[in-house]
Amino acid sequence: MAMTHTRLAVVALFLVGLAPVAAQDWPQWRGPARDGLIRAFKEPASWPMTLTKRWNVEVGTGYATPLVVGERLYVFTRQGDNEVMSALDAASAKVLWRTSYPAPFKMNPATAPHGPGPKSTPTFAANRLFTLGISGIVTAFDAATGKQIWQRPADPVEPLYHTAMSPLVVGNQMILHVGGHDNGALTSFDVATGKVRWRWNGDGPAYGSPLLFDLSGTPQIVTFTQKHFVGVALEDGKLLWRRPFVTPSATTSQTPILYKDMVIQTGRDNGVVAFRVAPGGTEWTTTDVWRTEEVSAHMSDSVAVDNVLFGLSHLNSGQYFALDLDTGTVLWKSDPRQAAHAAISRSGNTIFSLEDDGELVVIRLNREKFVPIARYKVATSDTWTQPVISGNRILVKDVSSLTLWTID
């Protein structure tokens, strides 16, 4: 497992502002600990032939993951020229409140197949919601009422393919890499006021999301940037270590992974690498432990299950794979042409993979081979958004609508 159960619990509490997280909640990107781990799921004795559709509602475009907090859903979308934050009743999809602000922008033609966003998943912490709009507008909302608490306008320069990073909340800090291509700053904002607490302006942003790691006893923000992979001190934003890291067409879009004391690095045409970080002199050092070029992830984040990394490699038009995290050995690869993209999460050794064509694949992790156990068609349009699995509920966001499915 990427972390012990104790460390997962501690990090989950820390990430959401030291407030307890209910077992069924999904308060941010990739769940309570930002690692794709589903904390409340009981697998059925036998998987049904079909899922039951409870409701489907139009909510707007974009592929920000819907959040589940108690009996509420929070959805961040685009409607016309506005970006909209909505609160819905989880059982009925009734709109409880809706708040919008003007957010016109000109889309890079290369992003047209993905739509006008937003792409960044909100974060719920301490009864606030934090969002990063497609053009870089940063907003804090009151989660109870939808009232806007503070807002920071977009920077003059955007990332080449617009924003996709999801806010990280640690105590009274909300951390985002703002700005754009060749001109950005990894920035800590005060959650209550939006005031800047610290900033590191050593690079432009990438499209993955930051995590909080404790490395050698030092809490640090670990994230990919436009040209690097970095760790900066949580306390003051001081750069601790930096590794060169680039992907074709500047498309770095991964979320970091921690396994034991090793950081796992992957990205388009970069294979998978495990390295250790150690203090030393004016800047910390990083040392590779193992490397493989046999598989490589792009846009599709992987999950760690015990000592196995499960993911979708972009090579060979999309191949699922399992990799031994202690040695870097690729245990197996599926047949090619599985999917161009997949949003992957897991409960125990059960993997859920929502492929970009609207098919949800349920997979049993096996060290020897690819073992799909169920397949469900859950959308009729593209699905680039992480599904949310809470109890027997599966929430699926497609291009413009949100659907609640249940496992009966």
N, C-alpha and C positions, 0 to 999 in steps of 0.2 A: 504494500500500500504506500502511496506517496508520502503519507504522514501517519503517525500513530493516531488512534482514535482520540487520545487526550489532546494532542496538538491540534487536530482538526477542530475539536470543540473550542479550544482556546482561541484559535485564529478566527473561527466563525463569529465568536462573540466580539472579538477585537474589531473585525471588519465592519460590523454594523453598529459601531458606536457604543459598545459595551452593554447593549440591550439584548435580553434573551430572544432567541429566534425560535418560534414554534416549529415543531418537527415537520409540518407540512408546508411551511413557508418557503418561497423562492424569491428572496428580496433583492437580487442583483444578478449581474452577469454570471452564468454558470452555477448559480446556487449559493447557499450560505457561505461556503469557503472558496468560491470562484474556481472550483476544480471539477465540476460536472457530477459531483456525488449527490444522489437522491437519498434523502435521509428518512423518508417515510413512504415506503412502498412494500406491499405484501404481494408477492407473486401468486397468481391464481394457480390452483391445482392443475388445471389444463387451460391453455390459451384458447379463447373463443375464436370462431371462424371470422367474426366481424366485431368491430367496436360499435358502441351505441352513440349516435349523435344526439346530444342534449339540446344544443342551440348553436346558431351561427349568426353573427352580427357583423355588419360593415363598420369598421373602425378607422379606416384610412390607410395610406400606403406606408411602406417602410418595413424594416425587419429588426426593430428593437424587440427583445424578448419581453412578453408580458410578465408582470410580477404578481405573485400571490402572497398576500399578507392577511392572515386571518380569513375572513369571509369576503375580502375585497380583492379585486384585480386592478392593476394599474397598467395603462397602455399608453405608449408614446408613439404618435403617428403624425403624418402630414395629411391635411385636408385643404386642398387648393394651395394658396400661398401662405397658409398658417401651419405652424407646428402646434400640436394639440396634446395635452396630457389629460387623460380621462380616468375616472374611478368608476368601476362597474361592480355590481353585486355578483359574486361568484356563482351563485345558484341560478340566477335568472338572466344575467347580462344586462339588467337595468342600469342605466347611466345614473350614477349618484352625483357626480359633478364633472364638469368639463371646462378646462381653462386653455385658452389659446393665445398666441402672439404672432405678429407678422414675421414671416421668415422667407421672403422671396430670395431665390438664388439662381445662378446660371450653372447648369449641369455640364461637367466635362463629358463630351460625347462618348468617351471610353466607358463611362459608368451608366450609359443609357439602359443597357439590359437589366441593370439592378434597380432602376427606378430612382425617384427623387428623395428617398429616405424618409425619416432619419434611420441611421444604421446603428446608433449607439444605444445600448440598453440602459435604462435608468437605474438608479440605486436608491433603495429605501433604507433610511437610518434615522433613528430617534424622531420618528413621526415627521420626517421630511423626505421629499423626493428630489433627486438631483439628476439633471439631464444635460447632455451635450448635443446641440442641434447639428443638422447636416452642414451648416456653414460655419459652425464654431460658437454659436450662442450658448452660454452656460446659464442655467436657471435653477433656482431652488424654490420648491413649492411646499406649502403646508399640506401634508397628506390627508388631514381630516377634512379640509374645506376646499382645497385646490387653490387657495390664495397664493399669489406669487410673493415670495419673501424677498428675494433679490435676483438680479439678472446682470450678467456681464455680456456686453455686445461682442459680436464676432470680430476677430482680428482682420486687418486688411488682406493678409495672405492666408489662403486655405491650404490644407493638404492637397496634393495633386488629385486624389480621387475622393475628396471630401472626408468628413470625420467618421470614425467608427469606434474609437476608444470609449470604454465604459468607465464612469467615475468610480474611484476607490475611496471609501470612507473609513478612516481610522481615528477613533476618538473624535476630537473636534477638528480634524483635518479632512478636506475633500480634495483628492489629488487627481489631476488631469494634465495631459500634455497638450497645451493650447498653442495656437499659432498655426503655421503652415509650412509649405515646402521650403527647406533651407532656412527657415526663420520661425523657431518656436521655443517654448519653454515648458519643461515639466514643472508644474506649479501646484503648490499647496494653498488652498483657500480655506478660510475660516468658515465652518459650516453655518454659523448663525448669521454672519454679515457679508460673506463673500470677499472679505479683505484678504489680500495676499499675505501669507505667512512666510513662505520661502519660494524661490524659483531657481531652477537650473536651466540655463539657456545654451547648453552645449550642442544641440542638434534640433532638427525638426521632428515632428511626430511621425510615428508609424500608425498602423491600423489595429494592432492588438491592444490588449488591456493590461494594466499593471497589476502586480500582486505584492503583498507584503510577505517577505521572507525573513526569518531570523537566521543569519549566517555568521558563524563564529561569535555568537552572542550579541550581534548588532542588528537591530531591526532595520530593514532597508526596503526601499521600493525598487522592485526589479521589473524592467520593462524593455521591450524593443523600441528603438527609435528609428529614424529614417535611415541612418547609416551604421548604427551600433546596437549592441545589447549592453545595458548598463545597470548598475546598482547605485542608488543614492541614499544617503542617511535619512531615515524617517524624521529625525529630530530637526534637521536644518537644511536638508537638500544638498549637502556636500557630496560631490562625486566620490564614490569609493572605488569603483572599478568600471572598466569599459573594454568591450571587445568589438572589433570591426565586424559588422554584419550587414550584408546587402542582399537583396533578392532581385530577380529580373524585373525591370520596369518599376522598381521601388514599390513593391507590393507586400511588404512584410506585414503579416496580419495574425500572428500567433499570440497566444497567452502563455507565459512561462509556466513551467512545471518544476516542482521540487520533489526529489526522491531521496530519502535519507538525507545525506549532506551534499547531494549532487544537484546541480541545476541542469535541466534538460532543455537543450536548444534545438529547434527545428524550424524550417522555413523552406519556401519554394526553391528547389534545386540546391538545397544546403544539407541534405541528409538529416541524420539525427546525431547529436553530440551530447555527451555527459561531461560536465566539468565541475571542479571544486574551486571555491573561492577562499582566499586566505589573506589576512591583514599583512601589510608589509610596507615600510617606508611611507612615502607620501601618497602612494596609490596601491590598493590591494592587487594581488596577483590572481590569475585564473589559470588552472592547469587541466587540460583535457584528460579524461579517464578512458573513454572509448569513443569511437566514431563509426558510423556506418553510412554508406551512400546507397544502400540497397532499397531503402524506403525514404520518403520525404513528404512532410505534410505542408499543405498550403490552404489557408482559410479554414480548414476543418481541424478543430482542436481535438487532441487525443485525451484519453483517460488512463490513469494508472490504477491497476487492480492488483493488490499485493505487489509482486515484483515484475509484473507484466504491463507493458505499455500497449494499449489497443488504439488503433487509429485508422484513418483513411489516407493512404499515400496518393499524391497527385500523379505519380508515375503510372504509365500504362493505362491512361484514361480512368484512373481511380481503382485502387486495390486496397481492400482491408488488410491489415497486418497485425501480428502480435510480435512483440520484441521483448527480450529478457533485459530488464533494466540494470541488472548487476553486471552483465557482460557486454551488452549491445548486440547480442546475437539475434537475428531475425528468426523467429520460431516458425512462422509460416506466412504466406501471402495468399489471398483469395484469387480467384480468376479475375482477369482485368475487366475494365468497363463496368464497374459497379455503380459509380456515381461521379459527377463532377465535383460535388460538394456534399458534405453530410454534417449535421449538427449532432454531436455524440454526447451522451451522458450515461450514467450507470448506477445500479443499485446492487450491491454485492457483486456476483459474477454475471449478472444480467445486464446486457448492453442495449441501449435504445439509440438507434441511428435514424434520424429524420433526413432522408435524402432530398436533394433539391427538386426532384420531380413529384413531391407530395407523397412518397411512400415511406412509411415508418417500418423499419426492420428491427425485430427483436432478436438478439443474438445471445447465445450462451458462450461465455468465454471459455476457451479450451486451448491448452498449450500446444496441441497437436495439429488442429485444423480449424477452419472457418465453419461455425455451426449456427446458421440462422434457424430460429424456431418458429417465427411467425412474421407475416408481412401484412400490412394494412394500408389501404389507400385512404389518406386522411385529408387530402386537398386536391383541387382541380387546377390550381395555378401554382407557380413556383413557391417553394418553401426554403427560404434562406435563414429563417429564424430558428433559434433553439426552442424545442418543445419544452413544456413544463409538465412534469409528472408529479402529482401530489395525491397520495392515497390511490384511489382507483380512477382519478381524473387525469386526462391528458389534454392540455391546451395547445392548440396549433394555430399559429399565425401564418397566413399565406400572403399574397401580394397586398390585399386590402381588407381581408376579413379575419375574424377570430372565431374559432370553433372549439366547443367543449365536447370531448369524447369521453366515454367511460368504459372501463373494463368490467363487464357484467358476468 
